[in-house]
Amino acid sequence: MNRNPHVAVAGATGAVGIEMIKTLEQRNFPVGKLTLLASARSVSRKLKYRGQDLPVQELKKDSFQGIDIAQFSAGGSISKEFAPAAAQAGCVVVDNSSAFRMDPTVPLVVPEINAGDVKKHQGIIANPNCTTAITLMALYPLHSAFFCRRIFASSYQAVSGTGAKAIAELERQVNQIVKGQPVTREVYPHQIAFNVLPHVDAFLPTGYTKEEMKMENEGRKIMHHPTFKASVTCVRVPVYRAHSVAVSAEFERPVTVEAALEVLRRAPGLDVIDNPA
Ligand SMILES: NC(=O)c1ccc[n+]([C@@H]2O[C@H](COP(=O)([O-])OP(=O)(O)OC[C@H]3O[C@@H](n4cnc5c(N)ncnc54)[C@H](OP(=O)(O)O)[C@@H]3O)[C@@H](O)[C@H]2O)c1
């Protein structure tokens, strides 16, 4: 691959796309050229990258000629429609949506856990569900040391996970409540300001939501652990950004708090903060 790749961000104007652009910059990723793609609604917009104003272009099937890496974050249906065309054009797609995560021909990767799986890609690499990714970052090192049988978990998921419009909805509702005005709803079926919604994604016949099942399904694939079990309750909380998860895990081998902390302190990508005072 080109050492200074031409990178595209599809969904560049969204909550995730904006963070991707910032991350490329903060990590000093050796971007040769950056192409920003979104819907036709955004073609007049410009976004900042390394002090420059880059124009947003409309995402089309022929947008990927000459592009080396495309990061997709425009939703599952857009990924299904455009990612195969991008891969066909010779581009490596890193897809943030749920479109290809459980496809057996697509590696589902958390670099700190299963970076080696990337080598098996056929043009598309999937990135896990947000709550799953952060949970596995802490769980996998413990699993490697003690063998995790199952977990029970509750999430506290920020509105950013629903996208830019949900961040705006929380801000608007907080202002409305503070000013004593009626609360308007566009994104969530119920008020999210000063409230919690125990409903993330659609419910399945089992009573779990699709979001809740991602932890078990995606966790099995990423950790190469086909018998891993996860019973999860996902809750949306009125926080702008960053999800939290409380996990209770059961292991095959005996674990002490000290031994678990030692494993977590050595794990890549984690900061252990254990200081109640
Ligand atoms: N893996 C993770 O950690 C994680 C976390 C959060 C979200 N996600 C996933 O990332 C995706 C985006 O989430 P988000 O929070 O960034 O959503 P968002 O804020 O609503 O942004 C959606 C983006 O998609 C673009 N888009 C929408 N329709 C399009 C179309 N027809 N053609 C081209 N572009 C189109 C939008 O462009 P316009 O501005 O022009 O409409 C915008 O750039 C979703 O699939 C979500 O599930 C993944």
PDBQT file of the ligand as one rigid body, heavy atoms in Angstrom, charges set to zero:
ROOT
HETATM    1  N1  LIG A 301     -18.629   1.697  15.658  1.00  0.00    +0.000 N 
HETATM    2  C1  LIG A 301     -18.898   2.717  16.421  1.00  0.00    +0.000 C 
HETATM    3  O1  LIG A 301     -18.220   2.935  17.414  1.00  0.00    +0.000 OA
HETATM    4  C2  LIG A 301     -19.990   3.641  16.049  1.00  0.00    +0.000 A 
HETATM    5  C3  LIG A 301     -20.385   4.633  16.934  1.00  0.00    +0.000 A 
HETATM    6  C4  LIG A 301     -21.387   5.481  16.556  1.00  0.00    +0.000 A 
HETATM    7  C5  LIG A 301     -21.968   5.315  15.314  1.00  0.00    +0.000 A 
HETATM    8  N2  LIG A 301     -21.560   4.320  14.492  1.00  0.00    +0.000 N 
HETATM    9  C6  LIG A 301     -22.134   4.139  13.168  1.00  0.00    +0.000 C 
HETATM   10  O2  LIG A 301     -21.630   5.168  12.303  1.00  0.00    +0.000 OA
HETATM   11  C7  LIG A 301     -22.647   5.557  11.409  1.00  0.00    +0.000 C 
HETATM   12  C8  LIG A 301     -22.848   7.071  11.449  1.00  0.00    +0.000 C 
HETATM   13  O3  LIG A 301     -23.170   7.494  12.751  1.00  0.00    +0.000 OA
HETATM   14  P1  LIG A 301     -23.182   9.026  13.147  1.00  0.00    +0.000 P 
HETATM   15  O4  LIG A 301     -23.433   9.014  14.603  1.00  0.00    +0.000 OA
HETATM   16  O5  LIG A 301     -21.992   9.746  12.636  1.00  0.00    +0.000 OA
HETATM   17  O6  LIG A 301     -24.503   9.558  12.358  1.00  0.00    +0.000 OA
HETATM   18  P2  LIG A 301     -24.873  11.036  11.913  1.00  0.00    +0.000 P 
HETATM   19  O7  LIG A 301     -24.287  12.044  12.825  1.00  0.00    +0.000 OA
HETATM   20  O8  LIG A 301     -26.336  11.025  11.702  1.00  0.00    +0.000 OA
HETATM   21  O9  LIG A 301     -24.142  11.212  10.485  1.00  0.00    +0.000 OA
HETATM   22  C9  LIG A 301     -24.527  10.492   9.354  1.00  0.00    +0.000 C 
HETATM   23  C10 LIG A 301     -23.549  10.761   8.215  1.00  0.00    +0.000 C 
HETATM   24  O10 LIG A 301     -23.965   9.975   7.083  1.00  0.00    +0.000 OA
HETATM   25  C11 LIG A 301     -24.156  10.834   5.966  1.00  0.00    +0.000 C 
HETATM   26  N3  LIG A 301     -25.233  10.358   5.105  1.00  0.00    +0.000 N 
HETATM   27  C12 LIG A 301     -26.525  10.151   5.442  1.00  0.00    +0.000 A 
HETATM   28  N4  LIG A 301     -27.227   9.775   4.354  1.00  0.00    +0.000 NA
HETATM   29  C13 LIG A 301     -26.356   9.748   3.330  1.00  0.00    +0.000 A 
HETATM   30  C14 LIG A 301     -26.473   9.453   1.941  1.00  0.00    +0.000 A 
HETATM   31  N5  LIG A 301     -27.638   9.103   1.384  1.00  0.00    +0.000 N 
HETATM   32  N6  LIG A 301     -25.360   9.519   1.172  1.00  0.00    +0.000 NA
HETATM   33  C15 LIG A 301     -24.185   9.889   1.705  1.00  0.00    +0.000 A 
HETATM   34  N7  LIG A 301     -24.004  10.188   3.011  1.00  0.00    +0.000 NA
HETATM   35  C16 LIG A 301     -25.085  10.120   3.804  1.00  0.00    +0.000 A 
HETATM   36  C17 LIG A 301     -24.511  12.172   6.569  1.00  0.00    +0.000 C 
HETATM   37  O11 LIG A 301     -24.301  13.188   5.613  1.00  0.00    +0.000 OA
HETATM   38  P3  LIG A 301     -25.195  14.537   5.606  1.00  0.00    +0.000 P 
HETATM   39  O12 LIG A 301     -24.650  15.403   6.709  1.00  0.00    +0.000 OA
HETATM   40  O13 LIG A 301     -24.946  15.087   4.254  1.00  0.00    +0.000 OA
HETATM   41  O14 LIG A 301     -26.610  14.130   5.845  1.00  0.00    +0.000 OA
HETATM   42  C18 LIG A 301     -23.543  12.217   7.756  1.00  0.00    +0.000 C 
HETATM   43  O15 LIG A 301     -22.238  12.547   7.293  1.00  0.00    +0.000 OA
HETATM   44  C19 LIG A 301     -23.872   4.707  11.779  1.00  0.00    +0.000 C 
HETATM   45  O16 LIG A 301     -23.844   3.546  10.986  1.00  0.00    +0.000 OA
HETATM   46  C20 LIG A 301     -23.630   4.314  13.190  1.00  0.00    +0.000 C 
HETATM   47  O17 LIG A 301     -24.254   3.114  13.542  1.00  0.00    +0.000 OA
HETATM   48  C21 LIG A 301     -20.573   3.499  14.839  1.00  0.00    +0.000 A 
ENDROOT
TORSDOF 0
